[in-house]
């Protein structure tokens, strides 16, 4: 579990690589067949229902021939056959690891059949089977049905973004430097290259670029994408990284599409967005319109006692609800999955797609922002 860009996939890849080595310690890497461990990769973004997911499992297990001629055409028959294959092994069978990216999306499938059967096979089968899920949602287990939750091991690894800018710089530096595992034999070049990387990372122009990414997302993935082109353009004539290798689009100030959208909002919509920010500052991840409107109304009633010009900024609830729905349409906020789509729209739970810092920046760049909203949007 962890936010995007905190290294969930990288950690998983490193651990599985170490596991393969431990399973075949006496076989040189050049002679390994890759069959010492089966990995079945599924993604909730692509396998949008259990039938598609099952078809992908069949493909990755190379069992297509078993289903030729439509002998096992139905979903139930196909699932039963796959489960019989998984459970027919022993402790000496090649281990199978199911990796479910965005596992919370699999919990949206009807009846959660795939999750139930995979967890059941991992728990009760004699074969070495493991199911590993990655998700950005810390409440993922709350989405599971009771029968599925009872078969889940409840073992979690939480990954957190960098605590401060210095830690983030060290992570970027570590990703760019050449390590012993990279197998570069020229020790002098490795030393010179790593020194050049350290000098680049600490230079003011590069530090400013990294600071922008840190403030927006704290994602190593984002900064890696910016620097990958520069690494690919290293040549024998220019073998060390410097700021000239950083792509112009990365070094230039980046236009933030959400900030551009916010600049076109009405004052009422901006006020509701600031009220959403107040919930995030109080560590409240989900909210509904009633909660946001109460904060908005309370603030403007309070400041109206000292600022008579602020009274025209307080709108009635039906008008505010229309503005709130516009924020949803613009995808600045979105409904929480499983948040009760049948309940009245005023009470439907939402979550923000903008961080508190992002909203604060939007308030600062909003043209002719009223002083009362400016104070509220930048307060802590």
BASENU-54509 format. One record per residue (C-alpha): x, y, z. Coordinates in steps of 0.25 Angstrom, whole numbers, padded with zeros to 4 digits, always signed. Last residue first. Layout:
<torros>
XYZ
...
</torros>
This chain:
<torros>
-0012+0105+0032
-0017+0118+0025
-0014+0120+0010
-0028+0117+0004
-0035+0125+0016
-0027+0137+0014
-0029+0137-0001
-0044+0134+0000
-0045+0147+0009
-0036+0155+0000
-0045+0152-0012
-0036+0146-0024
-0034+0155-0035
-0028+0145-0044
-0026+0131-0037
-0011+0129-0036
-0010+0129-0021
-0023+0121-0020
-0018+0110-0029
-0005+0109-0021
-0013+0107-0008
-0021+0096-0016
-0008+0089-0020
-0003+0090-0005
-0016+0084+0000
-0014+0072-0010
-0024+0072-0022
-0032+0059-0027
-0041+0061-0015
-0050+0050-0009
-0065+0049-0009
-0076+0042-0001
-0090+0043-0006
-0098+0051+0004
-0103+0063-0004
-0105+0053-0016
-0115+0045-0009
-0111+0031-0006
-0111+0021-0018
-0097+0022-0022
-0092+0019-0008
-0078+0021-0006
-0074+0008-0013
-0062+0015-0020
-0061+0029-0014
-0067+0040-0023
-0058+0049-0030
-0052+0063-0028
-0045+0072-0037
-0051+0063-0048
-0057+0075-0056
-0070+0068-0055
-0068+0067-0040
-0065+0081-0038
-0078+0084-0046
-0086+0076-0037
-0081+0085-0025
-0085+0097-0033
-0099+0092-0035
-0099+0088-0020
-0095+0103-0016
-0107+0108-0024
-0116+0099-0016
-0110+0102-0003
-0111+0117-0003
-0099+0126-0007
-0089+0133+0002
-0079+0142-0006
-0089+0154-0005
-0087+0155+0010
-0072+0157+0009
-0073+0172+0007
-0078+0173+0021
-0064+0168+0026
-0064+0168+0042
-0076+0160+0045
-0077+0155+0031
-0064+0147+0034
-0072+0137+0043
-0084+0135+0033
-0074+0133+0022
-0066+0122+0030
-0079+0115+0035
-0085+0114+0021
-0072+0108+0015
-0070+0098+0026
-0085+0094+0026
-0084+0094+0010
-0073+0084+0010
-0079+0074+0020
-0093+0075+0013
-0086+0072+0000
-0079+0060+0004
-0065+0056+0010
-0054+0046+0009
-0039+0048+0013
-0041+0055+0026
-0027+0058+0031
-0031+0072+0037
-0023+0078+0026
-0031+0070+0016
-0044+0075+0022
-0039+0089+0020
-0035+0087+0006
-0050+0083+0003
-0054+0096+0008
-0044+0103-0002
-0050+0095-0013
-0064+0100-0009
-0059+0115-0009
-0053+0113-0023
-0066+0108-0028
-0073+0120-0022
-0063+0129-0028
-0065+0123-0042
-0055+0114-0048
-0046+0118-0060
-0034+0119-0052
-0036+0105-0046
-0036+0099-0059
-0022+0105-0062
-0017+0100-0048
-0022+0086-0052
-0015+0087-0065
-0001+0090-0058
+0008+0096-0068
+0022+0092-0066
+0033+0102-0063
+0045+0098-0073
+0055+0088-0069
+0046+0076-0072
+0042+0082-0086
+0056+0085-0089
+0061+0071-0087
+0072+0070-0076
+0085+0066-0084
+0090+0080-0083
+0089+0080-0068
+0100+0070-0067
+0102+0055-0068
+0115+0049-0071
+0119+0041-0084
+0119+0053-0094
+0128+0049-0105
+0126+0034-0103
+0111+0038-0103
+0100+0040-0093
+0086+0043-0100
+0079+0031-0093
+0082+0037-0079
+0076+0051-0083
+0063+0044-0088
+0062+0037-0075
+0063+0050-0067
+0049+0055-0068
+0043+0041-0067
+0051+0038-0054
+0046+0051-0048
+0032+0046-0049
+0035+0032-0045
+0041+0037-0032
+0028+0043-0028
+0027+0054-0017
+0015+0058-0025
+0014+0073-0027
+0024+0079-0016
+0034+0068-0019
+0033+0070-0034
+0035+0085-0033
+0047+0083-0023
+0053+0073-0033
+0053+0084-0044
+0059+0095-0034
+0070+0085-0030
+0073+0083-0045
+0075+0098-0047
+0082+0100-0033
+0092+0089-0034
+0092+0078-0024
+0087+0067-0033
+0097+0071-0044
+0109+0070-0034
+0104+0057-0029
+0102+0051-0043
+0116+0056-0047
+0122+0049-0035
+0115+0036-0039
+0120+0037-0053
+0134+0039-0049
+0134+0028-0039
+0127+0018-0049
+0137+0023-0060
+0149+0019-0051
+0143+0006-0047
+0141+0001-0062
+0134-0012-0059
+0120-0008-0060
+0112-0019-0054
+0099-0011-0051
+0099-0018-0037
+0111-0011-0033
+0103+0002-0033
+0103+0013-0044
+0097+0026-0039
+0084+0031-0044
+0074+0024-0035
+0082+0027-0023
+0083+0042-0026
+0068+0043-0028
+0066+0036-0014
+0076+0045-0008
+0069+0057-0013
+0056+0052-0008
+0062+0050+0006
+0067+0064+0006
+0053+0069+0001
+0046+0063+0013
+0038+0051+0018
+0040+0044+0004
+0027+0036+0001
+0022+0025+0009
+0021+0010+0006
+0012+0001+0015
+0014-0014+0015
+0002-0021+0019
-0002-0035+0024
-0016-0037+0026
-0015-0052+0022
-0028-0051+0013
-0037-0063+0014
-0047-0057+0024
-0047-0044+0016
-0053-0052+0004
-0064-0058+0011
-0067-0044+0018
-0067-0037+0005
-0055-0028+0002
-0056-0013+0001
-0052-0010+0015
-0039-0017+0012
-0035-0006+0002
-0036+0005+0012
-0022+0009+0011
-0024+0011-0004
-0012+0013-0013
-0012-0002-0017
-0003-0014-0019
-0007-0028-0018
+0001-0040-0015
-0005-0054-0016
+0004-0066-0013
+0003-0081-0017
+0013-0092-0013
+0003-0104-0016
-0003-0111-0005
-0015-0102-0007
-0023-0097+0005
-0019-0083+0007
-0014-0079-0007
-0025-0086-0014
-0035-0079-0005
-0029-0065-0007
-0029-0068-0022
-0044-0073-0021
-0049-0061-0013
-0041-0051-0022
-0047-0056-0035
-0061-0058-0030
-0062-0043-0024
-0077-0045-0025
-0078-0034-0036
-0064-0028-0039
-0062-0015-0030
-0052-0023-0022
-0043-0025-0034
-0042-0010-0034
-0036-0010-0020
-0025-0019-0026
-0019-0008-0034
-0008-0017-0038
-0011-0032-0035
+0002-0040-0035
-0001-0055-0035
+0011-0063-0031
+0013-0078-0035
+0023-0087-0029
+0029-0098-0037
+0023-0111-0031
+0032-0118-0020
+0021-0114-0009
+0011-0121-0017
+0002-0118-0029
-0012-0121-0032
-0018-0109-0026
-0014-0099-0037
-0019-0108-0048
-0032-0111-0041
-0034-0096-0039
-0032-0094-0054
-0041-0105-0058
-0052-0099-0048
-0050-0085-0054
-0052-0090-0068
-0064-0098-0065
-0071-0086-0057
-0067-0076-0068
-0074-0085-0079
-0066-0090-0091
-0059-0102-0086
-0059-0111-0098
-0059-0099-0107
-0051-0106-0118
-0038-0101-0112
-0039-0099-0097
-0027-0108-0093
-0019-0102-0104
-0020-0088-0097
-0013-0093-0085
+0000-0085-0086
-0001-0081-0071
+0000-0066-0076
-0011-0068-0086
-0020-0076-0076
-0018-0065-0066
-0022-0054-0076
-0035-0061-0080
-0038-0062-0065
-0036-0047-0064
-0045-0044-0075
-0056-0053-0069
-0054-0047-0055
-0057-0033-0060
-0048-0020-0063
-0035-0027-0066
-0028-0015-0072
-0029-0005-0060
-0030-0016-0050
-0017-0021-0054
-0012-0035-0055
+0002-0041-0055
+0004-0056-0053
+0018-0059-0049
+0023-0073-0050
+0036-0076-0042
+0048-0085-0046
+0043-0084-0061
+0052-0072-0064
+0062-0082-0071
+0074-0079-0063
+0087-0081-0071
+0092-0067-0072
+0089-0065-0057
+0098-0076-0053
+0091-0088-0046
+0095-0092-0032
+0086-0082-0024
+0073-0087-0031
+0062-0084-0022
+0070-0073-0015
+0073-0066-0028
+0058-0066-0032
+0054-0060-0018
+0064-0049-0020
+0058-0045-0033
+0044-0046-0027
+0048-0036-0015
+0054-0026-0025
+0042-0026-0034
+0032-0025-0022
+0040-0013-0017
+0041-0006-0031
+0026-0008-0033
+0022-0002-0019
+0032+0009-0021
+0026+0022-0015
+0022+0027-0028
+0007+0026-0026
+0003+0026-0012
+0005+0014-0003
+0000+0000+0000
</torros>
